[in-house]
Amino acid sequence: MIHADTRRVGQRRPLQIVSPDEVRRIHETSLDILSEVGCVYYSRHALDVLAEAGAQVDYETTVAKLPPELVERALLRPAARRAARLHHLRRLRHLRARA
């Protein structure tokens, strides 16, 4: 059986699911959520590292609230960019598989 993706018809164009403006809005909303709601971490070491980096950490609830500047700095690091892209690609594959 030949799968549809094994043959090319015409020029391939990148699939644009969301516009650049929507990407910006998603990013800004994510920053708001991380700074206002926070994220639960089950690693004491992770909480310590985040606290040292400037996050507001509640060790009792294990929630860390990440300031936008901290997230932006982390995204500028090459390893973080690669990891974020890999996560994004895996998520897209997962969503496509469910469709």
C-alpha positions as CSV (number, residue, x, y, z in Angstrom):
1,M,0.0,0.0,0.0
2,I,1.4,3.4,-0.9
3,H,0.8,6.1,1.6
4,A,-0.2,9.6,0.5
5,D,2.8,11.2,2.1
6,T,5.3,9.2,0.0
7,R,4.5,11.1,-3.2
8,R,5.0,14.8,-3.7
9,V,2.7,16.8,-5.8
10,G,3.9,20.3,-6.6
11,Q,5.8,22.5,-4.2
12,R,5.5,21.8,-0.5
13,R,4.5,24.8,1.5
14,P,4.7,25.0,5.3
15,L,1.4,24.4,7.1
16,Q,0.4,27.5,9.1
17,I,-2.1,26.5,11.7
18,V,-2.0,29.8,13.6
19,S,-1.0,33.3,12.5
20,P,2.0,35.1,13.9
21,D,-0.3,37.3,15.9
22,E,-2.0,34.3,17.4
23,V,1.4,32.8,18.3
24,R,2.3,36.1,20.1
25,R,-1.1,36.1,22.0
26,I,-0.6,32.5,23.0
27,H,2.9,33.3,24.2
28,E,1.7,36.3,26.2
29,T,-1.1,34.3,27.8
30,S,1.3,31.5,28.7
31,L,3.5,34.0,30.4
32,D,0.5,35.4,32.4
33,I,-0.5,31.9,33.5
34,L,3.1,30.9,34.5
35,S,3.5,34.2,36.5
36,E,0.0,34.4,38.1
37,V,-1.1,30.8,38.5
38,G,2.3,29.0,38.4
39,C,3.1,25.4,37.9
40,V,3.4,22.5,40.3
41,Y,6.9,20.9,40.6
42,Y,7.4,17.6,42.4
43,S,11.2,18.0,42.6
44,R,12.6,19.9,45.6
45,H,15.8,20.5,43.5
46,A,13.7,22.0,40.7
47,L,12.0,24.3,43.2
48,D,15.4,25.4,44.6
49,V,16.8,26.1,41.2
50,L,13.7,28.1,40.3
51,A,13.7,30.1,43.5
52,E,17.4,30.9,43.0
53,A,16.6,32.1,39.5
54,G,13.9,34.5,40.8
55,A,10.7,32.5,40.8
56,Q,8.2,32.9,43.6
57,V,8.2,29.4,45.2
58,D,5.7,28.0,47.7
59,Y,7.4,24.9,49.1
60,E,4.2,23.7,50.9
61,T,2.1,23.6,47.7
62,T,5.2,23.0,45.5
63,V,3.9,25.7,43.2
64,A,6.4,28.0,41.5
65,K,5.3,31.2,39.8
66,L,7.7,32.2,37.1
67,P,8.2,35.9,36.2
68,P,8.0,36.6,32.5
69,E,11.6,37.8,32.4
70,L,12.7,34.4,33.8
71,V,10.8,32.5,31.1
72,E,12.1,34.9,28.3
73,R,15.7,34.4,29.5
74,A,15.3,30.6,29.5
75,L,13.8,30.7,25.9
76,L,16.9,32.5,24.7
77,R,19.1,29.7,25.6
78,P,19.8,27.3,22.7
79,A,19.0,24.1,24.6
80,A,15.7,25.6,25.7
81,R,14.8,26.6,22.2
82,R,15.5,23.0,20.9
83,A,13.5,21.5,23.8
84,A,10.6,23.8,23.2
85,R,10.6,23.1,19.5
86,L,10.8,19.3,20.1
87,H,7.9,19.6,22.6
88,H,5.9,21.6,20.0
89,L,6.5,19.0,17.3
90,R,5.5,16.1,19.5
91,R,2.3,17.9,20.5
92,L,1.4,18.5,16.9
93,R,1.9,14.8,16.1
94,H,-0.2,13.9,19.0
95,L,-3.0,16.3,17.9
96,R,-2.9,15.0,14.4
97,A,-3.0,11.4,15.5
98,R,-6.2,12.2,17.5
99,A,-7.9,13.9,14.5
